[in-house]
Amino acid sequence: MSRIISLIHVIMYTRGRQMTLDSEHCEELYRYLAGILKRLGCKTYCIGGIENHVHILLNLSPTLSMTNLMWMLKRNSCAWAQKSGLFPAFDGWGDEYGAFSISLEDKRTCINYIDDQRHLHEKVTFEKEFRHIVESNGITWDDSMFK
């Protein structure tokens, strides 16, 4: 049997980056996201965020492409969030997302980073955070990427 480690730090944000993920119910959303990932054969290490975005550290299933994973994750979680009544202002996920590979050595650092989201965003906007992550992963920033 093949053994594959493909650690991915995923960032997805709400449509228009609006603050529509009520913090009171985010844990239910995170559990739902983890359930989707488990059904798709991915291992979830950590999920966290604030009202306008979510970070996930996962091990990508070798049977999935990143595009298919994100399509299923966003589609299913959007339908659940809207039906649940827990997020009445939630209007869906933004069109784009970030997905960045990380080394096994950086796994604990990434988990700590995701766990510290609420504290981080007392000082830094999501837009600045996302731009920094994109650029630190060697991608040239283009404002049109951030719709």
Secondary structure as the mmCIF struct_conf table of DSSP 4:
data_model
#
loop_
_struct_conf.conf_type_id
_struct_conf.id
_struct_conf.beg_label_comp_id
_struct_conf.beg_label_asym_id
_struct_conf.beg_label_seq_id
_struct_conf.end_label_comp_id
_struct_conf.end_label_asym_id
_struct_conf.end_label_seq_id
STRN STRN1 LEU A 7 THR A 14
HELX_RH_3T_P HELX_RH_3T_P1 ARG A 15 ARG A 17
BEND BEND1 MET A 19 MET A 19
BEND BEND2 LEU A 21 LEU A 21
HELX_RH_3T_P HELX_RH_3T_P2 SER A 23 HIS A 25
HELX_RH_AL_P HELX_RH_AL_P1 CYS A 26 ARG A 39
TURN_TY1_P TURN_TY1_P1 LEU A 40 GLY A 41
HELX_LH_PP_P HELX_LH_PP_P1 CYS A 42 CYS A 42
STRN STRN2 LYS A 43 ILE A 50
TURN_TY1_P TURN_TY1_P2 GLU A 51 ASN A 52
STRN STRN3 HIS A 53 ASN A 59
TURN_TY1_P TURN_TY1_P3 PRO A 62 THR A 63
HELX_RH_AL_P HELX_RH_AL_P2 MET A 66 SER A 84
BEND BEND3 GLY A 85 LEU A 86
TURN_TY1_P TURN_TY1_P4 PRO A 88 ALA A 89
STRN STRN4 TRP A 93 SER A 101
HELX_RH_3T_P HELX_RH_3T_P3 LEU A 104 ASP A 106
HELX_RH_AL_P HELX_RH_AL_P3 LYS A 107 ASP A 115
TURN_TY1_P TURN_TY1_P5 ASP A 116 ASP A 116
HELX_RH_AL_P HELX_RH_AL_P4 GLN A 117 LEU A 120
TURN_TY1_P TURN_TY1_P6 HIS A 121 LYS A 123
BEND BEND4 VAL A 124 VAL A 124
HELX_RH_AL_P HELX_RH_AL_P5 PHE A 126 SER A 136
TURN_TY1_P TURN_TY1_P7 ASN A 137 GLY A 138
HELX_LH_PP_P HELX_LH_PP_P2 ILE A 139 TRP A 141
HELX_RH_3T_P HELX_RH_3T_P4 ASP A 143 MET A 145
#
